[in-house]
Amino acid sequence: MTIKGVLFDKDGTLIDVTGTWVPAYQQLLNEVFADRSPAEIEAKFTAAGFDPVSGAFRAGSVLAQGTTRDIVDIWWPGLDAAGVSEKVRLLDIDYRDLGVRHLKALMPLRPVLAELRAMGLKLGVATNDTAGSAVLHMRALDAADLFDIILGADSVARPKPSGDMIHAFADAVGIEASEVAMVGDNPHDMETAHDAGAGLAIGVLSGNSAHDHLAPLADHVIASIAGLPRLIKGLS
């Protein structure tokens, strides 16, 4: 098997999903639903995937792996198309800076990514966040220039777990989907790899999912992306 490209999920794989998005969404909910009681706001947060006991997002929940549209459907059910578009814009544009303001990396990204590039690998990001938000996050972490392409749910016809982002990445860098290693912290990242016919599905334990969530779908499960260079060198 020859791997020529690595496509990374963002939240929980490159950035600290709990440290970044829990305070960001708490602030957003308190502002957007300022007319609601604290109990109602907590209920909305919990319905979308926040676990108040652990203080993190539940594995496989909308906040862990869904799109903005998925969040809108939970927080504002029953909207017409215009209403949905308005709320998507609210979350993706009006409140986009919240993610940057609370942004936390899981580790210094540049050394790991630079080592992978030195191995001759093409690198990309595939997130169900928007591409614009992902670019802002990678720039803030001094890593954007190390990626050949950064893709969001708005970059393709179908978001993850469809394999569209893997095909878009492969096409952009001139390789086959079967030469791509998809790396992510949620089961739908592994499903994305399978849907696209990717060469490898690699789960990381740095996000919302435990080993048991990822192992049935992944070819390999590692602690974090820090272990990727060694893993890929060993496979080749």
ROZA-827285 format. One record per atom (N, C-alpha, C): z, y, x. Coordinates in steps of 0.05 Angstrom, whole numbers, plus 5000, padded with zeros to 4 digits. Atoms other than C-alpha are relative to their C-alpha. Layout:
// ROZA-827285
ZYX;...
END
This chain:
// ROZA-827285
500049765017;500050005000;500050255017;500149754985;498150685027;500850234982;499149765015;501951295002;499150255015;501149764988;498451955015;501250254988;498849775013;502252414968;502649944987;497450035013;509252514941;500250224979;499749815022;510252844873;502950004991;497249985006;517253094859;500550114972;498749875022;520853214794;501650235012;498549774990;524753874800;503049974995;497149995007;531453864763;501349735004;498650254994;536153344790;498849865024;501450134977;531253164846;499950205023;500049794979;530353814884;502250204996;497849815004;535554254851;502349874985;497650115013;542554134825;499950064971;500549955029;541254044751;502650094986;497549935013;548654094731;500850285009;499249754990;550354674776;498250234992;501949795007;544155064757;499950044970;500849975028;542754924684;502450004980;497749995019;549654814652;500950294997;499249725004;551955534666;497750174989;502349845010;544855804652;499849964970;500250055028;544555474584;502450094984;497649905014;551755654567;499750304995;500449725003;550056384579;497950064979;502249965019;543556334541;501049964971;499150065027;546856014480;501950214990;498149805008;552556514479;498750264992;501449755006;547657084478;498149974976;502050045022;542256804432;501449954974;498650065024;547256544382;502750144999;497549844999;552357104389;501450024973;498949985026;553357104314;501349744990;498950265008;555556374313;502849975013;497350064989;562556094325;499749845026;500050174976;564355764392;499549714994;500450285007;564455094356;497149944993;502850035006;557455194329;498350005025;501549994975;554855384397;500349755016;499650254986;558054784429;498649774987;501450215015;555054344375;497050005007;502949984993;548054594392;499649905029;500250094972;549254484467;500249695001;499650295000;551753774453;497749864988;502250135014;546053614406;497649985019;502350014982;541053774461;500549835025;499550184978;544553334512;502350065018;497649944983;550753664542;502349824992;497750175004;556653194550;502550175008;497749834993;563053624545;502149855016;498050164985;567153054576;499350015030;500850014972;563152994640;499250285011;500949744992;560753714640;497250005010;502750034991;553653474653;498249924977;501850095021;547453284614;499849704999;500350285003;546752594586;497349905010;502550124991;541552154619;498149964977;502050055020;535052144579;500150204977;499849815022;537152734535;497850225003;502049785000;532653334518;500650195023;499449824978;536353784567;499749875028;500350144975;535753254621;497049975007;502750074993;528353114615;497950114981;501949915020;525153464556;498650265006;501449754997;520654064547;501450224985;499049785016;522154754520;499649954971;500650055028;518854554455;502149804989;497950195009;523753964450;502650144994;497449855004;529654444458;499850174975;500349835023;526854914406;500349844974;499850175024;526154344356;502949934993;497250065005;533554194363;501650244992;498449765004;536354894365;499150174976;501249865023;531655194312;498249824984;501650205015;529354614268;498550134977;501549925024;524054724215;498450255003;501649764997;520455324245;497049944997;502950035000;513055434232;498950055027;501249984974;508155474289;500550275014;499449744989;509156224298;502950025009;497250004993;516656134299;500649855025;499750164976;516255584350;499050155025;501149854977;511856004395;501850235009;498149784994;516756584390;502449905016;497750104987;522656154410;499349885028;500850104973;518855814467;499750235019;500349764983;517156504494;502850115007;497349914995;524456704487;501349855023;498850164980;526756124529;498550005027;501650024975;521056094579;499550265014;500649744988;519856834590;502450195000;497849815002;525557264565;502549915016;497650104986;530956814595;499349855025;500850154977;527056544654;501750065025;498549934976;531156924705;502849875002;497450134999;537556554685;500049765018;500250234982;535155934721;500250075029;500049914972;534056324785;502850115007;497449884995;540656694778;502149795006;498050214996;544656044775;499049785018;501450224986;539955644820;501749895024;498650144978;543155134867;498249775009;501550234989;539354664913;501949775004;498350244994;541853954922;500649985030;499750014971;540954034997;498050205011;502149844989;536854455045;497349854997;502550155006;529854265022;498050015022;502149974981;525654525078;499949785022;500250214979;527554015132;498849744990;501150255011;526053415087;497150024994;502849965008;519553695060;498350045025;501649974975;517253905130;499649745014;500350264988;518553205155;497949834986;502150155015;514352905099;497250115005;502649884994;508753395113;499149925028;500750084973;509053215186;499049715001;501050285003;507752495164;497250004988;502749995012;501152735135;499849984970;499950035029;503352715063;499450264985;500349785018;501053175008;502450014982;497549975016;506853454967;499550174975;500249845024;507453704896;502549984983;497850005019;512353864840;498849954973;500850065028;511753584769;502550024983;497649965016;516853864720;499350064972;500449935027;517553924646;501050284994;499749715001;519854634659;497250125001;502649874997;514255144662;499350025030;500949984972;510055204725;501050275012;499149744990;511955944731;503049995008;497250034993;519355774730;500449845025;499850174976;518455224781;499250145025;500849844977;514755684828;502250195008;497849824994;520356194823;502349855014;497850164989;525555654838;499349925029;500750094973;521755384899;499850245019;500049774982;520656084926;502850095007;497249924995;528056244918;501449825020;498850204982;529655614958;498449975026;501649994976;524555785012;498449745005;501450254998;520455164997;497250004987;502550005016;514455384955;497649955018;502450024982;509655415015;499649725010;500250284990;510954685032;498749824979;501350165021;507854444966;497150074997;502849955005;500454364955;499550104972;500349915027;501254474881;502749964985;497650015017;506854614831;499250004971;500950045027;505754354761;502350004980;498050005022;509554474696;498949874975;500950115025;509154234625;497750154989;502249845009;504454804612;497549995017;502350034982;499654584667;498149784991;501650235008;497053964632;500149974970;500150045029;495353724562;502549874990;497750155009;501253254558;502150005022;497950014980;507953324593;501049725006;498850264995;511952754624;501449904975;500750234983;512552174610;497149925002;502950044995;504952224606;499550015030;500749994972;501652114673;498150235007;502049794995;497452744666;500650165026;499349844976;501353114721;499349855026;500850154977;500252554770;497050015005;502949984997;492852564757;499150285009;500649724992;492653324763;500650045029;499249984971;496353284830;498049855017;501950164984;491852724856;497350145002;502649865000;485553104836;500150255018;499849754985;488053744867;500149965030;499850044971;489553444935;498149795011;502150174991;483852954937;500849715007;499250274996;487352284933;499949854973;499950155024;487951724882;502849994988;497350025012;493651654832;501549765012;498750234988;495050974864;501150055028;499049934974;496551334929;502350214998;497949805005;501951774898;502749854996;497350095006;509451644900;501350214982;498649825018;512951954840;503049985004;497150004994;520152154854;501550164979;498649865020;525052334800;502749884993;497350085006;532052274772;500449894971;499850095028;530452064700;498149784994;501850225007;527351454668;497250094994;502749925007;521551864642;498350075025;501649964976;519552034714;498849735009;501050274993;518851284727;497849924980;502050065020;515051214661;497450165006;502349844992;510451774685;498449865021;501350154979;508951374747;498449764990;501350245012;507250754707;497650084983;502249915018;502951134657;497650085016;502249914984;498751424713;498949795019;500850204980;498250794755;500650095028;499249904973;501951124813;500749775018;499450214981;503150734876;502949925000;497250054999;510650804874;501550174979;498149855017;516151004825;502749995015;497549994984;522251234865;502150164985;497849865013;528751404830;502050115019;497849894984;534051854859;502550034983;497549995014;541351864840;501450275002;498949744996;542252604851;500050174975;500149855024;541252804779;501749884978;498550085023;543252554710;500349704996;500150295005;541751814715;501549835020;498750204983;545751234742;498049795009;501850214989;542750654781;498949824977;500850185021;542550224718;497950134981;502149875016;538250754682;497349985013;502549984985;533050764737;498949745010;500950254987;532850074768;498049834985;502050175014;529149714712;497250115001;502749875001;523350214718;499050085028;500749894974;523450414791;499349775020;500650184978;520450074852;502350015021;497849964981;526150364894;501850214988;498049805008;532550744879;501550085025;498649904976;535551184933;501950224991;497949805007;541351674935;498850284995;501149735002;537152304944;497450005015;502649984986;530552554972;500450005030;499550014971;533952575041;499149725011;500750274991;532351825044;497049944998;502850055004;524951905028;498449955026;501650064976;522051965099;500449725011;499550274989;525451335122;498849794982;501050205019;523550955059;496949985003;502950014999;516151145063;499149905027;500750104973;515851015138;500349695000;499550295001;518850325125;497949854984;502050135017;513750165071;497349995013;502649994988;507850355114;500049845027;
END
